[in-house]
Amino acid sequence: MTLTVGDSSGLGPSLVVITRGLRCIYKRGLLFGLCVLPASVAPYTDCVELDKILTHLSMAISSAPPRRSSVGSQAPKTTYVPNLQPKSIAAVSKRAVVILLQRLQIDVPQYTRDSELERDAVNVIREWGPDVSARLRKYLPPAIILTTTCYRHIADHDTKLLIVLFSALVISLDDPEIFDASGCRDLHKRLCNGEFHRVRRGGGGVLGMLMDVLSGMDHAYPAFPSSAIISAVLGFVNGCVLEQMELDSTGTAVAHCLDALPFLAYRRSMSGLADAFSYFIWTKMDYPDVARYLQAIPDISCFQNHANDVLSFYKEELAGETGNYVSDRARACGKSREATLLEIVDETVMLVTRIRRILGDGPVRDAWESFAEGWLAFHVCSPRYKLRELINCEYVVVGDLGI
């Protein structure tokens, strides 16, 4: 496919350094974690030297006169803009998308439709009955695109069919109407009392079919990944409930203070369902040694969420969504959404670098690279994200599948 990205508007290169002992200076405090340094500091790649630099800088900050503040933590003076104009939305989104694709340097290959996979998915969903089929009609195409792009390295047809069905079901549950109609708020109770074991195939609605798909996960994946995928679904349901709890009586997202940033990350990790899609990368048949990739799972999941936050920002802004991670993080930090997007791009690049170090070279790493290409392609190629309005790309269009 054709994918054209422009210049990064003169942004200078950055050196992203992460190490357990490095200090990250925020306002007057010291936090352990991430430190983004200009390229001019590149010669100081030794952790000890960096630590000395940061220590001297922190001492200088500590010796400065104290700033007057009220009791309790406060976000810095806000530059958050509540509503971007359409022209600004496009400009801000395009810049973030272009910089992300440039810095990751991941090629987006061409993809062709898998007619056999599409046919078999339609046949299975038809067997689930007219009610479930009707609810999944518009969510099956993105599920097929996701599977075709992200998991093209998987040779087993039945495994890819499993991923398609899983994806269609969970994407549909992201629709609040389907979520509430499916009784998701009582999922954990219904699981514990065995309700899904007492219904006939197709009689449990969207949620019942999701439980049925999950029950066959161990045929394709090892025991721990299968269990983790099920746990991710339970967390996803909780995350959806949590997002709805965060709306006030007018449907507006509740504002968060600076100290709530860990909560925003916690909520994002649940609602993104990323762990499940991370474990899907390595099948039991081809990659039986779970220990080879297990340590990379947290970063792969975070990569998914961060890339999605950047690549779906345009769609969400056009739809007027205000409770997403980018907007909430920008509001909490008192920064613009553009600055927040560029911070997330920096963090995404760091994540990819670390994932590659953890996985090393070989087939396990190759599977991850294929997935990473596919994850970007899923957003770029899917009409759902409207990115052809920002960059030169081609959609993979899966039309009416006859369900």
KEKE-3310 file (N, C-alpha, C; in steps of 0.2 Angstrom, whole numbers, plus 5000, padded with zeros to 4 digits):
npx = (5004:5002:5010:5012:5022:5025:5037:5044:5041:5053:5056:5068:5080:5078:5084:5079:5079:5079:5080:5082:5088:5088:5084:5069:5065:5052:5043:5046:5049:5056:5055:5056:5059:5055:5065:5067:5079:5088:5096:5109:5114:5118:5131:5133:5129:5131:5125:5129:5135:5124:5116:5123:5122:5109:5107:5114:5106:5094:5098:5100:5087:5081:5087:5081:5070:5056:5040:5024:5010:4994:4987:4990:4990:4992:4988:4998:4998:4984:4984:4975:4964:4947:4939:4943:4944:4938:4948:4959:4959:4962:4975:4983:4981:4986:5000:5004:5002:5010:5023:5024:5023:5035:5045:5044:5048:5042:5038:5023:5015:5007:4991:4980:4963:4956:4947:4942:4943:4934:4922:4920:4919:4907:4898:4899:4895:4882:4876:4875:4863:4849:4848:4861:4868:4863:4868:4881:4884:4890:4902:4910:4917:4928:4934:4939:4948:4957:4962:4968:4978:4986:4989:4994:5005:5002:4999:4989:4973:4961:4964:4966:4952:4947:4952:4946:4932:4932:4937:4927:4916:4921:4923:4910:4905:4910:4902:4890:4876:4875:4883:4876:4864:4868:4870:4882:4887:4884:4892:4903:4896:4887:4896:4901:4890:4887:4879:4881:4884:4872:4864:4859:4869:4871:4860:4864:4866:4877:4887:4886:4891:4904:4909:4909:4918:4929:4931:4937:4949:4961:4964:4972:4981:4994:4992:4994:4994:4981:4973:4976:4971:4957:4956:4959:4948:4938:4944:4942:4928:4926:4933:4925:4914:4919:4923:4910:4906:4913:4908:4898:4882:4878:4884:4897:4915:4923:4934:4952:4964:4982:4988:4981:4986:4991:4980:4973:4981:4979:4965:4965:4973:4965:4953:4957:4960:4972:4981:4976:4976:4990:4995:4989:4998:5008:5006:5002:5006:5016:5025:5029:5036:5033:5040:5049:5043:5036:5040:5040:5027:5019:5025:5022:5008:5006:5011:5002:4991:4995:4999:4986:4980:4986:4983:4969:4965:4960:4948:4941:4940:4933:4921:4918:4921:4926:4931:4943:4959:4970:4964:4960:4973:4979:4972:4973:4987:4988:4991:4992:4983:4990:5003:5003:5000:5012:5021:5016:5020:5034:5035:5030:5040:5050:5045:5045:5058:5063:5055:5061:5073:5071:5065:5075:5083:5076:5063:5053:5054:5052:5039:5033:5037:5029:5017:5017:5019:5006:4997:4999:4995:4982:4975:4978:4973:4960:4944:4937:4945:4948:4959:4964:4960:4970:4983:4992:4985:4979:4963:4958:4944:4931:4916:4898:4894:4884:4877)
npy = (4994:5012:5024:5039:5051:5066:5080:5082:5094:5101:5096:5093:5079:5067:5060:5046:5040:5027:5020:5011:5018:5031:5048:5057:5073:5083:5097:5103:5091:5074:5060:5043:5036:5040:5049:5062:5068:5081:5079:5083:5079:5067:5061:5058:5044:5035:5028:5032:5045:5052:5051:5059:5072:5074:5074:5086:5095:5094:5098:5111:5115:5113:5122:5134:5148:5144:5141:5150:5141:5133:5122:5105:5095:5102:5104:5111:5128:5129:5125:5119:5116:5116:5113:5109:5117:5111:5112:5114:5102:5093:5097:5096:5082:5076:5080:5073:5060:5059:5061:5050:5039:5041:5041:5028:5020:5009:4999:4999:4986:4979:4972:4959:4953:4939:4928:4915:4915:4926:4920:4909:4915:4922:4912:4905:4915:4917:4905:4908:4914:4926:4937:4940:4940:4951:4961:4960:4964:4976:4976:4965:4967:4977:4968:4958:4965:4969:4956:4951:4960:4961:4948:4941:4933:4921:4905:4895:4892:4890:4896:4910:4912:4911:4922:4932:4930:4933:4946:4953:4951:4958:4971:4975:4976:4987:4996:5006:5004:4990:4985:4987:4981:4968:4964:4966:4972:4963:4953:4946:4940:4932:4923:4917:4910:4901:4903:4904:4891:4885:4889:4887:4885:4900:4905:4914:4927:4941:4941:4928:4921:4926:4921:4907:4907:4911:4899:4890:4894:4888:4879:4884:4892:4892:4887:4898:4910:4908:4909:4922:4930:4928:4934:4947:4950:4951:4962:4971:4973:4978:4990:4996:4999:5007:5018:5023:5026:5037:5048:5063:5070:5076:5069:5073:5071:5068:5079:5077:5077:5081:5072:5061:5054:5040:5033:5036:5029:5016:5014:5015:5004:4994:4996:4995:4981:4976:4966:4954:4954:4955:4943:4935:4935:4925:4908:4892:4881:4886:4893:4887:4890:4900:4908:4915:4927:4932:4943:4954:4957:4967:4979:4978:4978:4991:4998:4996:5003:5016:5019:5017:5028:5039:5037:5036:5048:5058:5053:5052:5065:5072:5066:5071:5066:5067:5060:5053:5045:5054:5067:5067:5065:5077:5087:5084:5087:5100:5103:5106:5096:5093:5094:5084:5073:5072:5069:5056:5050:5050:5041:5030:5026:5024:5012:5003:5001:4995:4983:4977:4974:4966:4954:4951:4942:4932:4920:4923:4937:4941:4938:4947:4959:4958:4959:4972:4980:4977:4982:4996:4996:4992:5003:5013:5008:5005:5011:5016:5024:5036:5040:5043:5055:5063:5058:5051:5036:5020:5012:4996:4989:4981:4976:4974:4959:4950:4946)
npz = (5000:4998:5008:5014:5023:5030:5033:5050:5055:5059:5071:5083:5086:5099:5114:5122:5138:5149:5165:5179:5190:5187:5189:5187:5184:5191:5192:5208:5213:5214:5204:5200:5185:5168:5157:5146:5136:5127:5111:5112:5123:5121:5121:5134:5138:5148:5162:5175:5173:5168:5179:5188:5181:5182:5196:5200:5193:5200:5213:5210:5207:5220:5228:5224:5228:5237:5229:5231:5236:5238:5250:5247:5232:5215:5198:5186:5179:5168:5150:5143:5130:5128:5117:5101:5085:5069:5059:5067:5073:5063:5059:5071:5074:5062:5063:5074:5070:5059:5064:5073:5064:5057:5067:5072:5061:5055:5042:5033:5026:5011:5011:5008:5006:5015:5009:5012:5026:5029:5025:5033:5045:5044:5043:5055:5064:5059:5064:5077:5078:5074:5082:5088:5076:5070:5079:5078:5065:5059:5066:5063:5050:5054:5064:5055:5047:5057:5061:5049:5047:5059:5062:5052:5052:5058:5054:5055:5051:5059:5071:5068:5064:5077:5083:5075:5078:5092:5092:5085:5094:5106:5101:5098:5111:5115:5111:5120:5120:5116:5126:5138:5135:5135:5147:5154:5165:5176:5173:5181:5192:5185:5179:5190:5196:5186:5175:5161:5158:5157:5147:5130:5115:5107:5114:5124:5120:5115:5125:5130:5119:5118:5130:5126:5115:5122:5130:5121:5120:5125:5115:5106:5112:5125:5143:5152:5144:5139:5151:5155:5144:5146:5159:5155:5147:5158:5165:5155:5154:5166:5165:5155:5162:5172:5164:5161:5174:5176:5170:5172:5178:5166:5156:5154:5155:5170:5178:5181:5193:5194:5202:5199:5188:5188:5190:5178:5169:5174:5172:5158:5154:5157:5150:5137:5133:5129:5133:5129:5115:5114:5119:5109:5099:5099:5095:5103:5095:5087:5095:5109:5120:5133:5141:5133:5128:5138:5147:5139:5137:5145:5140:5127:5127:5132:5121:5111:5117:5117:5104:5098:5105:5099:5085:5084:5089:5080:5075:5087:5091:5081:5084:5095:5108:5124:5135:5134:5135:5131:5131:5145:5151:5147:5152:5166:5167:5164:5151:5133:5121:5110:5114:5123:5115:5108:5118:5121:5109:5110:5121:5116:5106:5114:5121:5110:5107:5119:5119:5108:5113:5123:5117:5108:5094:5081:5078:5088:5090:5076:5075:5083:5077:5065:5070:5076:5064:5059:5068:5067:5054:5054:5060:5051:5039:5041:5038:5049:5057:5049:5043:5031:5028:5032:5029:5015:5011:5009:5011:5018:5013:5019:5015:5015:5022:5022:5034)
capx = (5000:5005:5009:5017:5022:5029:5043:5042:5041:5059:5058:5075:5080:5078:5087:5075:5083:5075:5084:5079:5091:5088:5079:5065:5063:5045:5042:5051:5050:5060:5052:5059:5055:5057:5068:5068:5084:5089:5101:5115:5116:5119:5137:5132:5124:5133:5120:5132:5136:5117:5113:5127:5119:5102:5108:5116:5101:5089:5100:5099:5080:5080:5090:5077:5065:5049:5034:5018:5005:4989:4988:4988:4993:4988:4990:5001:4993:4982:4984:4971:4959:4942:4936:4947:4940:4939:4954:4964:4959:4966:4982:4986:4981:4991:5007:5006:5002:5016:5029:5024:5025:5042:5050:5044:5051:5040:5034:5016:5015:5001:4987:4975:4958:4956:4940:4940:4942:4928:4916:4919:4917:4900:4895:4899:4890:4875:4874:4873:4856:4848:4849:4868:4871:4862:4872:4888:4885:4894:4908:4914:4923:4935:4938:4942:4954:4962:4965:4971:4984:4990:4991:4995:5011:4999:4997:4983:4966:4956:4967:4964:4945:4945:4953:4941:4926:4934:4937:4920:4912:4923:4922:4903:4904:4913:4896:4887:4870:4876:4886:4871:4859:4871:4871:4889:4888:4883:4896:4906:4891:4884:4901:4902:4884:4887:4873:4883:4884:4865:4861:4861:4873:4867:4855:4867:4868:4884:4891:4886:4895:4910:4911:4909:4924:4935:4931:4941:4956:4967:4966:4976:4986:4996:4988:4995:4991:4974:4970:4977:4966:4951:4957:4959:4941:4935:4946:4939:4921:4926:4935:4920:4910:4923:4923:4904:4905:4917:4904:4894:4875:4877:4888:4904:4920:4925:4941:4956:4970:4989:4990:4977:4989:4992:4973:4971:4984:4976:4959:4967:4975:4959:4948:4960:4960:4978:4984:4973:4979:4997:4996:4987:5004:5012:5002:5004:5009:5023:5029:5027:5040:5030:5045:5053:5040:5032:5043:5038:5019:5017:5027:5018:5001:5006:5012:4995:4986:4998:4998:4979:4978:4988:4980:4962:4963:4957:4941:4937:4939:4928:4915:4916:4923:4930:4934:4948:4966:4974:4961:4961:4980:4981:4968:4976:4994:4988:4995:4988:4982:4995:5009:5002:5001:5019:5024:5014:5024:5040:5035:5029:5046:5054:5043:5047:5065:5064:5052:5065:5079:5069:5064:5081:5083:5073:5056:5048:5055:5049:5031:5031:5038:5024:5011:5018:5017:4999:4994:4999:4991:4975:4972:4979:4970:4953:4940:4935:4949:4947:4966:4965:4959:4976:4989:4991:4985:4973:4959:4956:4937:4927:4909:4892:4896:4878:4875)
capy = (5000:5018:5028:5045:5055:5072:5082:5082:5101:5103:5094:5090:5072:5066:5053:5044:5036:5024:5016:5010:5022:5038:5053:5061:5079:5085:5103:5103:5084:5069:5054:5038:5034:5042:5056:5063:5072:5083:5075:5086:5075:5060:5058:5056:5039:5031:5029:5036:5052:5055:5052:5065:5078:5075:5076:5093:5099:5093:5102:5118:5117:5113:5128:5140:5150:5140:5144:5150:5137:5131:5115:5099:5095:5105:5104:5117:5132:5125:5127:5114:5119:5111:5111:5111:5118:5106:5113:5113:5095:5090:5099:5093:5075:5075:5081:5068:5054:5059:5060:5043:5034:5043:5039:5021:5017:5003:4999:4996:4982:4978:4967:4956:4950:4932:4926:4909:4918:4930:4916:4905:4919:4924:4905:4904:4920:4915:4899:4911:4916:4932:4943:4941:4942:4958:4966:4960:4965:4981:4975:4960:4970:4979:4962:4954:4969:4968:4949:4951:4964:4960:4941:4938:4928:4915:4901:4891:4895:4890:4901:4916:4912:4912:4929:4936:4930:4936:4953:4956:4952:4963:4977:4976:4977:4994:5000:5006:5001:4983:4983:4987:4976:4961:4962:4965:4974:4957:4947:4942:4936:4927:4918:4913:4906:4896:4905:4903:4884:4883:4891:4883:4889:4905:4908:4919:4933:4943:4940:4921:4919:4928:4916:4901:4908:4910:4892:4886:4898:4884:4874:4888:4895:4889:4888:4904:4915:4908:4912:4929:4932:4928:4939:4953:4952:4953:4968:4976:4974:4983:4996:5000:5001:5013:5024:5026:5029:5044:5054:5067:5069:5079:5065:5076:5067:5071:5081:5073:5081:5079:5066:5055:5051:5033:5031:5036:5024:5010:5014:5014:4997:4989:4996:4993:4974:4975:4960:4948:4955:4954:4935:4932:4935:4918:4902:4886:4877:4889:4897:4884:4893:4907:4912:4919:4933:4935:4949:4960:4958:4974:4985:4977:4981:4999:5001:4996:5008:5022:5020:5018:5034:5044:5036:5036:5054:5062:5051:5054:5073:5073:5063:5075:5062:5071:5056:5048:5045:5060:5073:5067:5067:5084:5091:5083:5089:5107:5104:5105:5090:5092:5092:5077:5068:5071:5065:5049:5047:5049:5035:5024:5025:5020:5006:4998:5000:4991:4977:4973:4972:4960:4949:4949:4941:4926:4919:4927:4944:4942:4938:4954:4964:4957:4962:4979:4983:4976:4986:5002:4996:4991:5010:5017:5004:5005:5017:5018:5030:5041:5043:5045:5063:5066:5056:5047:5029:5016:5008:4989:4989:4974:4978:4970:4951:4946:4943)
capz = (5000:4998:5014:5013:5028:5028:5038:5057:5057:5062:5078:5084:5088:5106:5116:5127:5142:5154:5169:5186:5195:5185:5192:5182:5188:5189:5196:5213:5216:5210:5203:5196:5179:5162:5157:5139:5135:5120:5108:5114:5129:5119:5123:5141:5138:5153:5167:5181:5171:5168:5186:5191:5178:5185:5203:5200:5191:5205:5218:5208:5208:5227:5231:5222:5233:5237:5226:5235:5234:5243:5253:5242:5225:5210:5192:5184:5175:5162:5143:5140:5126:5129:5111:5095:5079:5064:5056:5072:5075:5058:5060:5077:5073:5057:5065:5079:5066:5054:5068:5076:5059:5055:5072:5073:5056:5054:5036:5033:5020:5008:5014:5004:5010:5016:5008:5016:5033:5030:5024:5039:5051:5043:5044:5062:5067:5057:5068:5084:5078:5071:5086:5089:5070:5069:5083:5076:5058:5058:5070:5060:5046:5058:5067:5050:5046:5063:5061:5043:5047:5065:5064:5046:5053:5060:5048:5057:5050:5065:5076:5065:5065:5084:5084:5072:5082:5098:5091:5083:5100:5111:5098:5099:5118:5116:5110:5126:5120:5116:5132:5143:5133:5135:5154:5156:5172:5180:5171:5186:5195:5180:5178:5196:5197:5181:5171:5154:5157:5157:5141:5124:5110:5104:5118:5129:5117:5113:5130:5130:5113:5120:5134:5122:5112:5127:5132:5117:5119:5126:5110:5102:5116:5131:5148:5155:5140:5139:5157:5154:5139:5150:5164:5151:5146:5164:5166:5149:5156:5172:5162:5152:5168:5175:5160:5162:5180:5176:5167:5177:5176:5159:5151:5153:5158:5176:5177:5185:5195:5192:5206:5197:5182:5188:5189:5171:5166:5176:5168:5151:5153:5158:5144:5130:5131:5125:5135:5125:5109:5115:5119:5102:5094:5099:5096:5106:5090:5084:5100:5115:5126:5135:5144:5128:5127:5143:5150:5134:5137:5148:5135:5120:5128:5132:5114:5108:5119:5115:5097:5097:5107:5094:5079:5085:5091:5075:5075:5093:5092:5077:5087:5101:5114:5129:5141:5132:5138:5129:5134:5152:5153:5145:5157:5172:5167:5162:5145:5127:5119:5105:5118:5126:5110:5106:5124:5120:5104:5113:5125:5111:5103:5119:5122:5105:5108:5124:5117:5104:5117:5127:5113:5105:5087:5080:5076:5092:5088:5070:5076:5086:5071:5060:5074:5076:5057:5058:5073:5064:5048:5056:5061:5044:5033:5043:5037:5056:5060:5045:5043:5024:5027:5035:5026:5009:5013:5006:5016:5016:5014:5020:5014:5018:5022:5021:5040)
cpx = (5004:5004:5014:5016:5027:5034:5040:5042:5047:5060:5065:5075:5080:5081:5083:5079:5079:5080:5082:5082:5091:5083:5075:5063:5056:5044:5048:5053:5054:5056:5056:5055:5059:5060:5070:5073:5086:5095:5108:5118:5118:5126:5137:5128:5126:5128:5122:5132:5129:5115:5117:5124:5113:5102:5109:5110:5095:5091:5099:5092:5078:5082:5086:5072:5059:5044:5028:5013:5000:4991:4986:4991:4989:4992:4993:4996:4991:4983:4979:4965:4953:4939:4940:4943:4942:4946:4960:4965:4963:4973:4986:4986:4986:4998:5009:5006:5008:5022:5029:5026:5033:5047:5050:5048:5049:5036:5027:5015:5008:4997:4981:4969:4958:4949:4937:4939:4935:4922:4915:4917:4910:4896:4894:4894:4883:4872:4872:4866:4855:4849:4856:4871:4869:4866:4879:4890:4890:4901:4912:4919:4929:4938:4942:4949:4959:4966:4970:4978:4988:4993:4992:5001:5008:4997:4991:4977:4962:4958:4965:4956:4943:4946:4948:4934:4927:4933:4931:4916:4914:4922:4915:4902:4906:4907:4891:4880:4870:4878:4880:4866:4861:4872:4878:4891:4887:4887:4899:4902:4889:4889:4901:4896:4883:4881:4875:4884:4877:4861:4863:4865:4869:4862:4858:4868:4875:4888:4892:4891:4902:4913:4913:4916:4930:4936:4936:4948:4962:4968:4971:4982:4988:4992:4988:4992:4983:4970:4971:4972:4959:4951:4956:4952:4937:4937:4943:4932:4921:4929:4930:4915:4913:4922:4916:4903:4909:4914:4899:4887:4874:4881:4895:4909:4922:4932:4945:4962:4977:4990:4986:4980:4989:4985:4971:4975:4981:4969:4960:4969:4970:4954:4951:4960:4966:4981:4982:4976:4987:4998:4994:4993:5007:5007:5005:5008:5016:5027:5027:5030:5037:5035:5049:5050:5037:5034:5041:5031:5017:5019:5023:5011:5001:5007:5006:4991:4989:4997:4991:4977:4980:4984:4972:4960:4959:4949:4937:4936:4933:4921:4913:4918:4928:4934:4939:4955:4969:4971:4961:4968:4982:4978:4972:4983:4994:4991:4990:4988:4988:5002:5009:5003:5008:5023:5022:5018:5031:5040:5034:5035:5050:5052:5045:5054:5066:5061:5057:5071:5077:5068:5070:5080:5079:5066:5051:5048:5051:5041:5029:5032:5032:5018:5011:5016:5009:4995:4993:4994:4984:4971:4973:4974:4962:4949:4937:4939:4950:4954:4968:4964:4965:4982:4987:4991:4979:4970:4958:4948:4934:4919:4904:4894:4890:4876:4869)
cpy = (5006:5022:5033:5049:5061:5074:5083:5089:5103:5101:5091:5083:5072:5060:5052:5039:5033:5019:5016:5016:5030:5042:5056:5067:5082:5091:5103:5096:5080:5063:5049:5036:5036:5049:5057:5069:5074:5079:5077:5083:5068:5057:5055:5050:5034:5033:5033:5043:5055:5056:5058:5072:5079:5077:5083:5097:5099:5098:5109:5120:5117:5119:5135:5142:5146:5144:5144:5145:5135:5124:5110:5100:5098:5104:5111:5121:5129:5128:5122:5118:5114:5108:5114:5112:5113:5106:5112:5105:5091:5091:5096:5085:5073:5075:5075:5061:5053:5057:5053:5038:5035:5040:5031:5017:5010:5003:4996:4992:4982:4972:4965:4953:4942:4930:4920:4911:4921:4925:4912:4909:4921:4917:4904:4909:4919:4910:4902:4914:4924:4938:4945:4943:4949:4963:4966:4962:4970:4981:4969:4963:4973:4973:4958:4958:4968:4961:4949:4955:4962:4953:4938:4932:4921:4911:4897:4895:4896:4895:4908:4917:4914:4919:4934:4936:4934:4944:4956:4956:4957:4970:4979:4979:4984:4999:5000:5003:4993:4981:4982:4982:4969:4959:4962:4967:4968:4951:4943:4938:4931:4921:4914:4908:4901:4897:4903:4896:4881:4885:4887:4888:4894:4909:4913:4925:4935:4940:4932:4918:4921:4923:4909:4902:4907:4903:4888:4889:4893:4879:4878:4891:4891:4891:4895:4910:4915:4911:4920:4933:4933:4933:4946:4955:4954:4960:4973:4978:4979:4990:5000:5003:5007:5019:5027:5029:5036:5049:5057:5066:5072:5075:5068:5072:5071:5073:5078:5078:5078:5072:5059:5052:5043:5030:5031:5031:5017:5009:5012:5007:4992:4990:4995:4986:4972:4969:4954:4949:4954:4946:4932:4931:4928:4912:4897:4882:4879:4891:4894:4887:4900:4911:4917:4926:4936:4941:4955:4961:4965:4980:4984:4980:4988:5002:5001:5002:5015:5024:5021:5025:5040:5043:5036:5043:5058:5060:5053:5061:5075:5071:5067:5071:5066:5066:5051:5049:5052:5066:5073:5068:5074:5088:5090:5087:5097:5108:5104:5098:5088:5090:5085:5072:5067:5068:5058:5046:5046:5042:5029:5022:5021:5013:5001:4997:4995:4984:4973:4971:4966:4954:4946:4947:4934:4926:4923:4934:4945:4942:4945:4959:4964:4960:4969:4983:4982:4980:4993:5002:4995:4998:5014:5014:5004:5011:5020:5024:5036:5044:5045:5052:5067:5064:5052:5040:5026:5012:5001:4989:4982:4977:4973:4962:4947:4943:4948)
cpz = (5000:5005:5014:5020:5027:5034:5045:5059:5061:5069:5078:5087:5096:5108:5122:5131:5148:5158:5176:5191:5193:5188:5186:5186:5186:5194:5201:5216:5212:5210:5199:5190:5172:5161:5149:5139:5128:5117:5110:5120:5127:5121:5130:5142:5144:5159:5173:5179:5171:5175:5189:5188:5182:5192:5204:5198:5197:5211:5217:5209:5216:5230:5229:5227:5232:5233:5231:5232:5239:5245:5248:5235:5220:5204:5190:5180:5169:5155:5140:5136:5125:5122:5105:5089:5074:5061:5060:5073:5069:5058:5065:5076:5067:5059:5070:5075:5062:5058:5071:5070:5057:5060:5073:5067:5054:5047:5036:5026:5017:5011:5009:5008:5009:5015:5012:5024:5034:5029:5030:5045:5050:5045:5051:5066:5065:5062:5075:5084:5076:5075:5087:5082:5068:5073:5081:5068:5056:5061:5067:5055:5049:5061:5061:5048:5051:5062:5055:5044:5053:5065:5057:5046:5055:5054:5049:5056:5055:5070:5074:5065:5072:5085:5081:5076:5089:5097:5089:5089:5105:5108:5099:5106:5119:5114:5117:5126:5120:5123:5138:5141:5134:5143:5157:5163:5177:5178:5176:5190:5191:5179:5184:5198:5191:5176:5163:5153:5156:5151:5135:5119:5106:5108:5123:5126:5116:5119:5131:5125:5115:5125:5131:5118:5116:5130:5128:5116:5120:5120:5105:5105:5122:5137:5151:5151:5139:5145:5157:5150:5143:5155:5161:5149:5152:5165:5161:5151:5162:5170:5159:5157:5171:5171:5161:5168:5181:5173:5172:5174:5169:5154:5150:5157:5164:5175:5183:5187:5193:5196:5204:5190:5182:5188:5182:5167:5168:5172:5161:5150:5154:5152:5137:5128:5128:5127:5131:5118:5109:5115:5113:5098:5093:5100:5100:5101:5088:5089:5107:5121:5128:5138:5139:5127:5132:5146:5145:5134:5140:5143:5129:5121:5129:5125:5111:5110:5117:5108:5095:5099:5102:5087:5079:5087:5087:5075:5081:5094:5087:5080:5093:5108:5118:5135:5139:5135:5137:5132:5142:5155:5152:5150:5164:5173:5166:5156:5139:5125:5114:5109:5121:5121:5108:5112:5123:5114:5106:5117:5121:5108:5108:5121:5116:5105:5113:5123:5113:5108:5121:5123:5109:5097:5087:5079:5081:5091:5081:5070:5078:5081:5067:5064:5074:5069:5057:5062:5070:5058:5049:5057:5054:5039:5035:5042:5044:5058:5055:5043:5035:5023:5030:5031:5020:5011:5009:5011:5013:5018:5014:5020:5018:5017:5022:5028:5043)
residu = (MET:THR:LEU:THR:VAL:GLY:ASP:SER:SER:GLY:LEU:GLY:PRO:SER:LEU:VAL:VAL:ILE:THR:ARG:GLY:LEU:ARG:CYS:ILE:TYR:LYS:ARG:GLY:LEU:LEU:PHE:GLY:LEU:CYS:VAL:LEU:PRO:ALA:SER:VAL:ALA:PRO:TYR:THR:ASP:CYS:VAL:GLU:LEU:ASP:LYS:ILE:LEU:THR:HIS:LEU:SER:MET:ALA:ILE:SER:SER:ALA:PRO:PRO:ARG:ARG:SER:SER:VAL:GLY:SER:GLN:ALA:PRO:LYS:THR:THR:TYR:VAL:PRO:ASN:LEU:GLN:PRO:LYS:SER:ILE:ALA:ALA:VAL:SER:LYS:ARG:ALA:VAL:VAL:ILE:LEU:LEU:GLN:ARG:LEU:GLN:ILE:ASP:VAL:PRO:GLN:TYR:THR:ARG:ASP:SER:GLU:LEU:GLU:ARG:ASP:ALA:VAL:ASN:VAL:ILE:ARG:GLU:TRP:GLY:PRO:ASP:VAL:SER:ALA:ARG:LEU:ARG:LYS:TYR:LEU:PRO:PRO:ALA:ILE:ILE:LEU:THR:THR:THR:CYS:TYR:ARG:HIS:ILE:ALA:ASP:HIS:ASP:THR:LYS:LEU:LEU:ILE:VAL:LEU:PHE:SER:ALA:LEU:VAL:ILE:SER:LEU:ASP:ASP:PRO:GLU:ILE:PHE:ASP:ALA:SER:GLY:CYS:ARG:ASP:LEU:HIS:LYS:ARG:LEU:CYS:ASN:GLY:GLU:PHE:HIS:ARG:VAL:ARG:ARG:GLY:GLY:GLY:GLY:VAL:LEU:GLY:MET:LEU:MET:ASP:VAL:LEU:SER:GLY:MET:ASP:HIS:ALA:TYR:PRO:ALA:PHE:PRO:SER:SER:ALA:ILE:ILE:SER:ALA:VAL:LEU:GLY:PHE:VAL:ASN:GLY:CYS:VAL:LEU:GLU:GLN:MET:GLU:LEU:ASP:SER:THR:GLY:THR:ALA:VAL:ALA:HIS:CYS:LEU:ASP:ALA:LEU:PRO:PHE:LEU:ALA:TYR:ARG:ARG:SER:MET:SER:GLY:LEU:ALA:ASP:ALA:PHE:SER:TYR:PHE:ILE:TRP:THR:LYS:MET:ASP:TYR:PRO:ASP:VAL:ALA:ARG:TYR:LEU:GLN:ALA:ILE:PRO:ASP:ILE:SER:CYS:PHE:GLN:ASN:HIS:ALA:ASN:ASP:VAL:LEU:SER:PHE:TYR:LYS:GLU:GLU:LEU:ALA:GLY:GLU:THR:GLY:ASN:TYR:VAL:SER:ASP:ARG:ALA:ARG:ALA:CYS:GLY:LYS:SER:ARG:GLU:ALA:THR:LEU:LEU:GLU:ILE:VAL:ASP:GLU:THR:VAL:MET:LEU:VAL:THR:ARG:ILE:ARG:ARG:ILE:LEU:GLY:ASP:GLY:PRO:VAL:ARG:ASP:ALA:TRP:GLU:SER:PHE:ALA:GLU:GLY:TRP:LEU:ALA:PHE:HIS:VAL:CYS:SER:PRO:ARG:TYR:LYS:LEU:ARG:GLU:LEU:ILE:ASN:CYS:GLU:TYR:VAL:VAL:VAL:GLY:ASP:LEU:GLY:ILE)
# end
